[in-house]
């Protein structure tokens, strides 16, 4: 059995989005602090899409520009799906 994975998850909440967006004008910490829409969570391993797929364990990971725009709340909540 595979262990749970640590993942940064994004929880869309319109009131929290507006609160963080407003506070973010004064401090960037609002985007990833206690009031933010981001959470670090243990999630169960996701099933593989098909029999020809394999599971890899990455050594390093990164954040792309689209991810960063979501973290900095540059899109309205409906656009974050």
N, CA, C and O atoms as a CHARMM CRD file, in Angstrom:
* protein
*
  324
    1    1 UNK  N      0.83900  -1.17500   0.00000 PROA 1      0.00000
    2    1 UNK  CA     0.00000   0.00000   0.00000 PROA 1      0.00000
    3    1 UNK  C      0.89000   1.24600   0.00000 PROA 1      0.00000
    4    1 UNK  O      1.88900   1.30500   0.71700 PROA 1      0.00000
    5    2 UNK  N      0.52300   2.21900  -0.79500 PROA 2      0.00000
    6    2 UNK  CA     1.30800   3.44700  -0.91400 PROA 2      0.00000
    7    2 UNK  C      0.97200   4.41300   0.22200 PROA 2      0.00000
    8    2 UNK  O     -0.18500   4.51200   0.63000 PROA 2      0.00000
    9    3 UNK  N      1.97900   5.12600   0.73400 PROA 3      0.00000
   10    3 UNK  CA     1.71100   6.10700   1.79100 PROA 3      0.00000
   11    3 UNK  C      1.01600   7.34600   1.22000 PROA 3      0.00000
   12    3 UNK  O      1.03400   7.59100   0.01400 PROA 3      0.00000
   13    4 UNK  N      0.40800   8.10900   2.11300 PROA 4      0.00000
   14    4 UNK  CA    -0.23100   9.35600   1.70300 PROA 4      0.00000
   15    4 UNK  C      0.83100  10.32600   1.18800 PROA 4      0.00000
   16    4 UNK  O      2.00000  10.23400   1.56100 PROA 4      0.00000
   17    5 UNK  N      0.41900  11.24300   0.34100 PROA 5      0.00000
   18    5 UNK  CA     1.32800  12.24000  -0.22300 PROA 5      0.00000
   19    5 UNK  C      1.04400  13.58600   0.43100 PROA 5      0.00000
   20    5 UNK  O     -0.09900  13.88600   0.77600 PROA 5      0.00000
   21    6 UNK  N      2.08500  14.39300   0.60000 PROA 6      0.00000
   22    6 UNK  CA     1.92000  15.76600   1.06200 PROA 6      0.00000
   23    6 UNK  C      1.69900  16.62400  -0.17600 PROA 6      0.00000
   24    6 UNK  O      2.46100  16.53600  -1.13900 PROA 6      0.00000
   25    7 UNK  N      0.66900  17.44600  -0.15500 PROA 7      0.00000
   26    7 UNK  CA     0.34800  18.27000  -1.31700 PROA 7      0.00000
   27    7 UNK  C     -0.18400  19.62400  -0.86800 PROA 7      0.00000
   28    7 UNK  O     -0.84300  19.73600   0.16600 PROA 7      0.00000
   29    8 UNK  N      0.10900  20.63900  -1.65300 PROA 8      0.00000
   30    8 UNK  CA    -0.49400  21.94900  -1.44000 PROA 8      0.00000
   31    8 UNK  C     -1.81400  21.94400  -2.17700 PROA 8      0.00000
   32    8 UNK  O     -1.84900  21.74100  -3.39100 PROA 8      0.00000
   33    9 UNK  N     -2.89700  22.16300  -1.45800 PROA 9      0.00000
   34    9 UNK  CA    -4.21800  22.15000  -2.06800 PROA 9      0.00000
   35    9 UNK  C     -4.78900  23.56200  -2.05000 PROA 9      0.00000
   36    9 UNK  O     -4.45300  24.36600  -1.18000 PROA 9      0.00000
   37   10 UNK  N     -5.64100  23.85300  -3.00400 PROA 10     0.00000
   38   10 UNK  CA    -6.25100  25.17300  -3.16700 PROA 10     0.00000
   39   10 UNK  C     -7.73900  25.02200  -2.93800 PROA 10     0.00000
   40   10 UNK  O     -8.40700  24.29700  -3.67400 PROA 10     0.00000
   41   11 UNK  N     -8.26900  25.69500  -1.93000 PROA 11     0.00000
   42   11 UNK  CA    -9.68800  25.61000  -1.59200 PROA 11     0.00000
   43   11 UNK  C    -10.35700  26.92800  -1.96000 PROA 11     0.00000
   44   11 UNK  O    -10.08200  27.96900  -1.36300 PROA 11     0.00000
   45   12 UNK  N    -11.23400  26.86400  -2.94600 PROA 12     0.00000
   46   12 UNK  CA   -11.89300  28.07800  -3.42700 PROA 12     0.00000
   47   12 UNK  C    -12.99400  28.47700  -2.44500 PROA 12     0.00000
   48   12 UNK  O    -13.90900  27.70200  -2.16700 PROA 12     0.00000
   49   13 UNK  N    -12.89100  29.66800  -1.94100 PROA 13     0.00000
   50   13 UNK  CA   -13.89300  30.27100  -1.07500 PROA 13     0.00000
   51   13 UNK  C    -13.95600  31.74300  -1.48100 PROA 13     0.00000
   52   13 UNK  O    -12.97900  32.47500  -1.31500 PROA 13     0.00000
   53   14 UNK  N    -15.08300  32.17200  -2.00200 PROA 14     0.00000
   54   14 UNK  CA   -15.18800  33.54500  -2.49700 PROA 14     0.00000
   55   14 UNK  C    -14.90800  34.57700  -1.40400 PROA 14     0.00000
   56   14 UNK  O    -14.13900  35.50600  -1.64900 PROA 14     0.00000
   57   15 UNK  N    -15.50000  34.45800  -0.19600 PROA 15     0.00000
   58   15 UNK  CA   -15.18400  35.45000   0.83500 PROA 15     0.00000
   59   15 UNK  C    -13.69900  35.45500   1.20400 PROA 15     0.00000
   60   15 UNK  O    -13.10100  36.51900   1.35800 PROA 15     0.00000
   61   16 UNK  N    -13.10600  34.27000   1.34600 PROA 16     0.00000
   62   16 UNK  CA   -11.68700  34.18500   1.70000 PROA 16     0.00000
   63   16 UNK  C    -10.81500  34.72700   0.57100 PROA 16     0.00000
   64   16 UNK  O     -9.78600  35.35500   0.81800 PROA 16     0.00000
   65   17 UNK  N    -11.23400  34.47800  -0.66700 PROA 17     0.00000
   66   17 UNK  CA   -10.49400  34.99600  -1.82600 PROA 17     0.00000
   67   17 UNK  C    -10.42300  36.51100  -1.77100 PROA 17     0.00000
   68   17 UNK  O     -9.34800  37.09100  -1.92500 PROA 17     0.00000
   69   18 UNK  N    -11.58500  37.16900  -1.54800 PROA 18     0.00000
   70   18 UNK  CA   -11.60800  38.63000  -1.48500 PROA 18     0.00000
   71   18 UNK  C    -10.82900  39.14500  -0.27000 PROA 18     0.00000
   72   18 UNK  O    -10.14300  40.16200  -0.37100 PROA 18     0.00000
   73   19 UNK  N    -10.92300  38.46600   0.86500 PROA 19     0.00000
   74   19 UNK  CA   -10.17800  38.87100   2.05400 PROA 19     0.00000
   75   19 UNK  C     -8.67500  38.80900   1.80200 PROA 19     0.00000
   76   19 UNK  O     -7.95900  39.76700   2.09200 PROA 19     0.00000
   77   20 UNK  N     -8.19700  37.70100   1.27000 PROA 20     0.00000
   78   20 UNK  CA    -6.76500  37.54700   0.99300 PROA 20     0.00000
   79   20 UNK  C     -6.31100  38.51500  -0.09200 PROA 20     0.00000
   80   20 UNK  O     -5.21500  39.07000  -0.01700 PROA 20     0.00000
   81   21 UNK  N     -7.14000  38.71100  -1.08300 PROA 21     0.00000
   82   21 UNK  CA    -6.78900  39.64300  -2.16400 PROA 21     0.00000
   83   21 UNK  C     -6.62100  41.05700  -1.61300 PROA 21     0.00000
   84   21 UNK  O     -5.68500  41.76400  -1.98500 PROA 21     0.00000
   85   22 UNK  N     -7.53000  41.46900  -0.72500 PROA 22     0.00000
   86   22 UNK  CA    -7.43400  42.78700  -0.12000 PROA 22     0.00000
   87   22 UNK  C     -6.22900  42.91400   0.80100 PROA 22     0.00000
   88   22 UNK  O     -5.50400  43.90800   0.74300 PROA 22     0.00000
   89   23 UNK  N     -6.01000  41.90200   1.65900 PROA 23     0.00000
   90   23 UNK  CA    -4.86400  41.93800   2.57000 PROA 23     0.00000
   91   23 UNK  C     -3.54100  41.82400   1.82200 PROA 23     0.00000
   92   23 UNK  O     -2.51500  42.32500   2.28200 PROA 23     0.00000
   93   24 UNK  N     -3.57000  41.16400   0.67100 PROA 24     0.00000
   94   24 UNK  CA    -2.35500  40.98800  -0.11900 PROA 24     0.00000
   95   24 UNK  C     -1.78500  42.29300  -0.64000 PROA 24     0.00000
   96   24 UNK  O     -0.61300  42.35400  -1.01200 PROA 24     0.00000
   97   25 UNK  N     -2.59300  43.32800  -0.67200 PROA 25     0.00000
   98   25 UNK  CA    -2.09000  44.64500  -1.09000 PROA 25     0.00000
   99   25 UNK  C     -1.13700  45.22500  -0.04600 PROA 25     0.00000
  100   25 UNK  O     -0.29700  46.06900  -0.35800 PROA 25     0.00000
  101   26 UNK  N     -1.27900  44.76400   1.19200 PROA 26     0.00000
  102   26 UNK  CA    -0.45200  45.27600   2.28500 PROA 26     0.00000
  103   26 UNK  C      0.66300  44.32100   2.67900 PROA 26     0.00000
  104   26 UNK  O      1.74500  44.75200   3.07800 PROA 26     0.00000
  105   27 UNK  N      0.39800  43.01300   2.56700 PROA 27     0.00000
  106   27 UNK  CA     1.41100  42.02100   2.92100 PROA 27     0.00000
  107   27 UNK  C      1.25800  40.77900   2.04700 PROA 27     0.00000
  108   27 UNK  O      0.16200  40.22900   1.93800 PROA 27     0.00000
  109   28 UNK  N      2.33100  40.34200   1.43400 PROA 28     0.00000
  110   28 UNK  CA     2.28900  39.15100   0.57100 PROA 28     0.00000
  111   28 UNK  C      2.02600  37.88400   1.38900 PROA 28     0.00000
  112   28 UNK  O      1.57600  36.88000   0.83800 PROA 28     0.00000
  113   29 UNK  N      2.29900  37.92000   2.69100 PROA 29     0.00000
  114   29 UNK  CA     2.05000  36.76000   3.54800 PROA 29     0.00000
  115   29 UNK  C      0.58600  36.35300   3.60100 PROA 29     0.00000
  116   29 UNK  O      0.27000  35.22000   3.96500 PROA 29     0.00000
  117   30 UNK  N     -0.31300  37.26800   3.23900 PROA 30     0.00000
  118   30 UNK  CA    -1.74000  36.93700   3.22800 PROA 30     0.00000
  119   30 UNK  C     -2.05200  35.84900   2.21600 PROA 30     0.00000
  120   30 UNK  O     -3.02200  35.10900   2.38300 PROA 30     0.00000
  121   31 UNK  N     -1.24500  35.74000   1.17300 PROA 31     0.00000
  122   31 UNK  CA    -1.50400  34.74700   0.12800 PROA 31     0.00000
  123   31 UNK  C     -1.19900  33.31600   0.55300 PROA 31     0.00000
  124   31 UNK  O     -1.75300  32.38000  -0.02300 PROA 31     0.00000
  125   32 UNK  N     -0.34100  33.12400   1.53800 PROA 32     0.00000
  126   32 UNK  CA    -0.02800  31.76400   1.98300 PROA 32     0.00000
  127   32 UNK  C     -0.11700  31.60100   3.48700 PROA 32     0.00000
  128   32 UNK  O      0.30700  30.56900   4.00900 PROA 32     0.00000
  129   33 UNK  N     -0.65200  32.57800   4.20400 PROA 33     0.00000
  130   33 UNK  CA    -0.80600  32.50300   5.64900 PROA 33     0.00000
  131   33 UNK  C     -2.05100  31.73300   6.06400 PROA 33     0.00000
  132   33 UNK  O     -2.64400  31.00100   5.27100 PROA 33     0.00000
  133   34 UNK  N     -2.43000  31.91400   7.31200 PROA 34     0.00000
  134   34 UNK  CA    -3.56100  31.16600   7.88700 PROA 34     0.00000
  135   34 UNK  C     -4.90000  31.49400   7.21400 PROA 34     0.00000
  136   34 UNK  O     -5.78600  30.64000   7.16900 PROA 34     0.00000
  137   35 UNK  N     -5.05600  32.68800   6.70300 PROA 35     0.00000
  138   35 UNK  CA    -6.31400  33.08800   6.07600 PROA 35     0.00000
  139   35 UNK  C     -6.38500  32.75200   4.59500 PROA 35     0.00000
  140   35 UNK  O     -7.42400  32.95500   3.96800 PROA 35     0.00000
  141   36 UNK  N     -5.30100  32.24300   4.02600 PROA 36     0.00000
  142   36 UNK  CA    -5.24900  32.02300   2.58200 PROA 36     0.00000
  143   36 UNK  C     -6.11300  30.84500   2.14200 PROA 36     0.00000
  144   36 UNK  O     -6.67200  30.11800   2.96300 PROA 36     0.00000
  145   37 UNK  N     -6.20400  30.68100   0.83600 PROA 37     0.00000
  146   37 UNK  CA    -6.95600  29.56600   0.26000 PROA 37     0.00000
  147   37 UNK  C     -6.06900  28.32800   0.06900 PROA 37     0.00000
  148   37 UNK  O     -6.53800  27.30600  -0.43200 PROA 37     0.00000
  149   38 UNK  N     -4.79900  28.41300   0.46400 PROA 38     0.00000
  150   38 UNK  CA    -3.86900  27.29100   0.33500 PROA 38     0.00000
  151   38 UNK  C     -3.81500  26.47400   1.61200 PROA 38     0.00000
  152   38 UNK  O     -3.90300  27.02200   2.71000 PROA 38     0.00000
  153   39 UNK  N     -3.67000  25.16900   1.46900 PROA 39     0.00000
  154   39 UNK  CA    -3.51700  24.27200   2.60900 PROA 39     0.00000
  155   39 UNK  C     -2.49000  23.19700   2.25600 PROA 39     0.00000
  156   39 UNK  O     -2.44500  22.72400   1.12000 PROA 39     0.00000
  157   40 UNK  N     -1.67500  22.81700   3.22200 PROA 40     0.00000
  158   40 UNK  CA    -0.78600  21.67600   3.06100 PROA 40     0.00000
  159   40 UNK  C     -1.51300  20.48900   3.67000 PROA 40     0.00000
  160   40 UNK  O     -1.86700  20.50900   4.84800 PROA 40     0.00000
  161   41 UNK  N     -1.73300  19.46100   2.87100 PROA 41     0.00000
  162   41 UNK  CA    -2.55900  18.34300   3.31900 PROA 41     0.00000
  163   41 UNK  C     -1.94300  17.01100   2.92200 PROA 41     0.00000
  164   41 UNK  O     -1.17800  16.92600   1.96100 PROA 41     0.00000
  165   42 UNK  N     -2.28500  15.98100   3.67000 PROA 42     0.00000
  166   42 UNK  CA    -1.96400  14.60600   3.29200 PROA 42     0.00000
  167   42 UNK  C     -3.12100  14.10600   2.43900 PROA 42     0.00000
  168   42 UNK  O     -4.26600  14.08300   2.89100 PROA 42     0.00000
  169   43 UNK  N     -2.82500  13.70900   1.21400 PROA 43     0.00000
  170   43 UNK  CA    -3.86900  13.19300   0.32800 PROA 43     0.00000
  171   43 UNK  C     -3.54000  11.74300  -0.01800 PROA 43     0.00000
  172   43 UNK  O     -2.36800  11.37100  -0.06200 PROA 43     0.00000
  173   44 UNK  N     -4.55300  10.92900  -0.26200 PROA 44     0.00000
  174   44 UNK  CA    -4.28500   9.54300  -0.62900 PROA 44     0.00000
  175   44 UNK  C     -3.67900   9.47200  -2.03100 PROA 44     0.00000
  176   44 UNK  O     -3.93300  10.34500  -2.86100 PROA 44     0.00000
  177   45 UNK  N     -2.88500   8.44200  -2.29500 PROA 45     0.00000
  178   45 UNK  CA    -2.34000   8.28400  -3.65200 PROA 45     0.00000
  179   45 UNK  C     -3.48100   8.16400  -4.66200 PROA 45     0.00000
  180   45 UNK  O     -4.46500   7.46300  -4.42500 PROA 45     0.00000
  181   46 UNK  N     -3.33400   8.84800  -5.77000 PROA 46     0.00000
  182   46 UNK  CA    -4.36600   8.84200  -6.80000 PROA 46     0.00000
  183   46 UNK  C     -4.20100   7.60800  -7.68600 PROA 46     0.00000
  184   46 UNK  O     -3.07500   7.16900  -7.91800 PROA 46     0.00000
  185   47 UNK  N     -5.29900   7.04200  -8.18300 PROA 47     0.00000
  186   47 UNK  CA    -5.18900   5.87400  -9.05600 PROA 47     0.00000
  187   47 UNK  C     -4.52700   6.26100 -10.37800 PROA 47     0.00000
  188   47 UNK  O     -4.65900   7.39100 -10.84700 PROA 47     0.00000
  189   48 UNK  N     -3.81700   5.30700 -10.96200 PROA 48     0.00000
  190   48 UNK  CA    -3.19200   5.52600 -12.26800 PROA 48     0.00000
  191   48 UNK  C     -4.27100   5.50900 -13.35000 PROA 48     0.00000
  192   48 UNK  O     -5.24700   4.76900 -13.22800 PROA 48     0.00000
  193   49 UNK  N     -4.11400   6.31100 -14.40900 PROA 49     0.00000
  194   49 UNK  CA    -5.14100   6.40400 -15.44800 PROA 49     0.00000
  195   49 UNK  C     -5.33600   5.12700 -16.25600 PROA 49     0.00000
  196   49 UNK  O     -6.41700   4.92000 -16.80600 PROA 49     0.00000
  197   50 UNK  N     -4.33200   4.27000 -16.34500 PROA 50     0.00000
  198   50 UNK  CA    -4.47000   3.05700 -17.14600 PROA 50     0.00000
  199   50 UNK  C     -3.36100   2.06600 -16.84800 PROA 50     0.00000
  200   50 UNK  O     -2.44700   2.37200 -16.08300 PROA 50     0.00000
  201   51 UNK  N     -3.43100   0.86400 -17.45200 PROA 51     0.00000
  202   51 UNK  CA    -2.45500  -0.18400 -17.16000 PROA 51     0.00000
  203   51 UNK  C     -1.04400   0.12400 -17.67400 PROA 51     0.00000
  204   51 UNK  O     -0.07700  -0.43100 -17.15100 PROA 51     0.00000
  205   52 UNK  N     -0.90100   0.97900 -18.66700 PROA 52     0.00000
  206   52 UNK  CA     0.41600   1.29800 -19.20400 PROA 52     0.00000
  207   52 UNK  C      1.14200   2.40200 -18.43800 PROA 52     0.00000
  208   52 UNK  O      2.25700   2.77100 -18.80600 PROA 52     0.00000
  209   53 UNK  N      0.53900   2.92900 -17.39100 PROA 53     0.00000
  210   53 UNK  CA     1.11300   4.03000 -16.63000 PROA 53     0.00000
  211   53 UNK  C      1.93100   3.48800 -15.46000 PROA 53     0.00000
  212   53 UNK  O      1.64200   2.41200 -14.93700 PROA 53     0.00000
  213   54 UNK  N      2.94400   4.23200 -15.05900 PROA 54     0.00000
  214   54 UNK  CA     3.76100   3.87200 -13.89400 PROA 54     0.00000
  215   54 UNK  C      3.79800   5.06100 -12.93800 PROA 54     0.00000
  216   54 UNK  O      3.56900   6.20200 -13.34000 PROA 54     0.00000
  217   55 UNK  N      4.08500   4.78600 -11.69600 PROA 55     0.00000
  218   55 UNK  CA     4.18000   5.82600 -10.67700 PROA 55     0.00000
  219   55 UNK  C      5.64500   6.15800 -10.43900 PROA 55     0.00000
  220   55 UNK  O      6.46800   5.26200 -10.25200 PROA 55     0.00000
  221   56 UNK  N      5.97300   7.46400 -10.44800 PROA 56     0.00000
  222   56 UNK  CA     7.33700   7.91900 -10.21300 PROA 56     0.00000
  223   56 UNK  C      7.39700   8.69700  -8.90400 PROA 56     0.00000
  224   56 UNK  O      6.40200   9.27800  -8.47100 PROA 56     0.00000
  225   57 UNK  N      8.54500   8.70300  -8.29200 PROA 57     0.00000
  226   57 UNK  CA     8.75700   9.51300  -7.09700 PROA 57     0.00000
  227   57 UNK  C      9.72100  10.63200  -7.46900 PROA 57     0.00000
  228   57 UNK  O     10.91600  10.38700  -7.63400 PROA 57     0.00000
  229   58 UNK  N      9.21600  11.86100  -7.60500 PROA 58     0.00000
  230   58 UNK  CA    10.08800  12.97400  -8.01500 PROA 58     0.00000
  231   58 UNK  C     11.07600  13.35300  -6.91900 PROA 58     0.00000
  232   58 UNK  O     10.78100  13.24400  -5.72900 PROA 58     0.00000
  233   59 UNK  N     12.23800  13.79300  -7.34000 PROA 59     0.00000
  234   59 UNK  CA    13.23400  14.28600  -6.39000 PROA 59     0.00000
  235   59 UNK  C     13.04500  15.77600  -6.12500 PROA 59     0.00000
  236   59 UNK  O     13.27700  16.25200  -5.01400 PROA 59     0.00000
  237   60 UNK  N     12.62200  16.50600  -7.15000 PROA 60     0.00000
  238   60 UNK  CA    12.41000  17.94400  -7.05000 PROA 60     0.00000
  239   60 UNK  C     11.09400  18.30200  -7.71700 PROA 60     0.00000
  240   60 UNK  O     10.62000  17.58200  -8.59600 PROA 60     0.00000
  241   61 UNK  N     10.50900  19.40300  -7.30300 PROA 61     0.00000
  242   61 UNK  CA     9.28800  19.88500  -7.92300 PROA 61     0.00000
  243   61 UNK  C      9.36300  21.39900  -8.04300 PROA 61     0.00000
  244   61 UNK  O     10.24300  22.03400  -7.46100 PROA 61     0.00000
  245   62 UNK  N      8.45800  21.95800  -8.78200 PROA 62     0.00000
  246   62 UNK  CA     8.47300  23.39600  -8.96900 PROA 62     0.00000
  247   62 UNK  C      7.07500  23.94800  -9.10000 PROA 62     0.00000
  248   62 UNK  O      6.08800  23.21100  -9.10300 PROA 62     0.00000
  249   63 UNK  N      7.01200  25.25500  -9.20900 PROA 63     0.00000
  250   63 UNK  CA     5.74100  25.94900  -9.37600 PROA 63     0.00000
  251   63 UNK  C      5.81200  26.70900 -10.69500 PROA 63     0.00000
  252   63 UNK  O      6.73600  27.49000 -10.92000 PROA 63     0.00000
  253   64 UNK  N      4.83300  26.47700 -11.56500 PROA 64     0.00000
  254   64 UNK  CA     4.81900  27.17000 -12.85300 PROA 64     0.00000
  255   64 UNK  C      4.11300  28.51800 -12.71400 PROA 64     0.00000
  256   64 UNK  O      3.55000  28.81900 -11.66100 PROA 64     0.00000
  257   65 UNK  N      4.14100  29.31100 -13.75200 PROA 65     0.00000
  258   65 UNK  CA     3.53000  30.62800 -13.73200 PROA 65     0.00000
  259   65 UNK  C      2.03400  30.59300 -13.48100 PROA 65     0.00000
  260   65 UNK  O      1.50500  31.47200 -12.80100 PROA 65     0.00000
  261   66 UNK  N      1.34000  29.59300 -14.01800 PROA 66     0.00000
  262   66 UNK  CA    -0.09700  29.46700 -13.78800 PROA 66     0.00000
  263   66 UNK  C     -0.37500  29.18700 -12.32300 PROA 66     0.00000
  264   66 UNK  O     -1.29500  29.76200 -11.74200 PROA 66     0.00000
  265   67 UNK  N      0.42000  28.29800 -11.71700 PROA 67     0.00000
  266   67 UNK  CA     0.27000  28.02300 -10.28300 PROA 67     0.00000
  267   67 UNK  C      0.46900  29.29400  -9.47900 PROA 67     0.00000
  268   67 UNK  O     -0.29300  29.58000  -8.55500 PROA 67     0.00000
  269   68 UNK  N      1.48600  30.04700  -9.82900 PROA 68     0.00000
  270   68 UNK  CA     1.79500  31.28100  -9.10700 PROA 68     0.00000
  271   68 UNK  C      0.66100  32.29800  -9.23800 PROA 68     0.00000
  272   68 UNK  O      0.35900  33.01000  -8.28100 PROA 68     0.00000
  273   69 UNK  N      0.03600  32.37300 -10.40600 PROA 69     0.00000
  274   69 UNK  CA    -1.08700  33.30600 -10.56600 PROA 69     0.00000
  275   69 UNK  C     -2.25600  32.90300  -9.68000 PROA 69     0.00000
  276   69 UNK  O     -2.98500  33.77000  -9.19800 PROA 69     0.00000
  277   70 UNK  N     -2.45400  31.60400  -9.45200 PROA 70     0.00000
  278   70 UNK  CA    -3.50200  31.14200  -8.53900 PROA 70     0.00000
  279   70 UNK  C     -3.14000  31.47300  -7.09500 PROA 70     0.00000
  280   70 UNK  O     -3.99800  31.91400  -6.33000 PROA 70     0.00000
  281   71 UNK  N     -1.88100  31.26500  -6.71200 PROA 71     0.00000
  282   71 UNK  CA    -1.43800  31.56400  -5.34900 PROA 71     0.00000
  283   71 UNK  C     -1.60300  33.04700  -5.05400 PROA 71     0.00000
  284   71 UNK  O     -2.03300  33.41600  -3.96200 PROA 71     0.00000
  285   72 UNK  N     -1.26600  33.90200  -6.01400 PROA 72     0.00000
  286   72 UNK  CA    -1.35400  35.35000  -5.82900 PROA 72     0.00000
  287   72 UNK  C     -2.74600  35.90200  -6.15400 PROA 72     0.00000
  288   72 UNK  O     -2.94100  37.11500  -6.21900 PROA 72     0.00000
  289   73 UNK  N     -3.70400  35.00200  -6.35400 PROA 73     0.00000
  290   73 UNK  CA    -5.10900  35.34100  -6.56100 PROA 73     0.00000
  291   73 UNK  C     -5.29800  36.37100  -7.67100 PROA 73     0.00000
  292   73 UNK  O     -6.01800  37.35500  -7.49800 PROA 73     0.00000
  293   74 UNK  N     -4.65100  36.14100  -8.80500 PROA 74     0.00000
  294   74 UNK  CA    -4.75300  37.06000  -9.92900 PROA 74     0.00000
  295   74 UNK  C     -5.93000  36.74300 -10.83000 PROA 74     0.00000
  296   74 UNK  O     -6.17800  37.46300 -11.79600 PROA 74     0.00000
  297   75 UNK  N     -6.66300  35.67200 -10.53000 PROA 75     0.00000
  298   75 UNK  CA    -7.86100  35.31800 -11.29500 PROA 75     0.00000
  299   75 UNK  C     -9.04500  35.26600 -10.33100 PROA 75     0.00000
  300   75 UNK  O     -8.86700  34.91300  -9.16600 PROA 75     0.00000
  301   76 UNK  N    -10.24900  35.60800 -10.79200 PROA 76     0.00000
  302   76 UNK  CA   -11.43100  35.47800  -9.91700 PROA 76     0.00000
  303   76 UNK  C    -11.66100  34.02300  -9.52500 PROA 76     0.00000
  304   76 UNK  O    -11.19600  33.13100 -10.23400 PROA 76     0.00000
  305   77 UNK  N    -12.36400  33.74400  -8.41600 PROA 77     0.00000
  306   77 UNK  CA   -12.56200  32.35900  -7.96000 PROA 77     0.00000
  307   77 UNK  C    -13.12600  31.41800  -9.01000 PROA 77     0.00000
  308   77 UNK  O    -12.72500  30.25500  -9.05100 PROA 77     0.00000
  309   78 UNK  N    -14.03400  31.86800  -9.85600 PROA 78     0.00000
  310   78 UNK  CA   -14.61700  31.01300 -10.88900 PROA 78     0.00000
  311   78 UNK  C    -13.61400  30.59100 -11.95200 PROA 78     0.00000
  312   78 UNK  O    -13.85700  29.62100 -12.67000 PROA 78     0.00000
  313   79 UNK  N    -12.49600  31.29500 -12.07000 PROA 79     0.00000
  314   79 UNK  CA   -11.48900  31.01700 -13.08200 PROA 79     0.00000
  315   79 UNK  C    -10.41100  30.06700 -12.57100 PROA 79     0.00000
  316   79 UNK  O     -9.48200  29.75200 -13.31600 PROA 79     0.00000
  317   80 UNK  N    -10.50000  29.60600 -11.34000 PROA 80     0.00000
  318   80 UNK  CA    -9.43100  28.81700 -10.71600 PROA 80     0.00000
  319   80 UNK  C     -9.64000  27.31600 -10.87800 PROA 80     0.00000
  320   80 UNK  O     -8.85900  26.54200 -10.32500 PROA 80     0.00000
  321   81 UNK  N    -10.61900  26.88900 -11.58200 PROA 81     0.00000
  322   81 UNK  CA   -10.89400  25.45100 -11.70000 PROA 81     0.00000
  323   81 UNK  C     -9.88900  24.75500 -12.57000 PROA 81     0.00000
  324   81 UNK  O     -9.98000  23.54400 -12.77000 PROA 81     0.00000
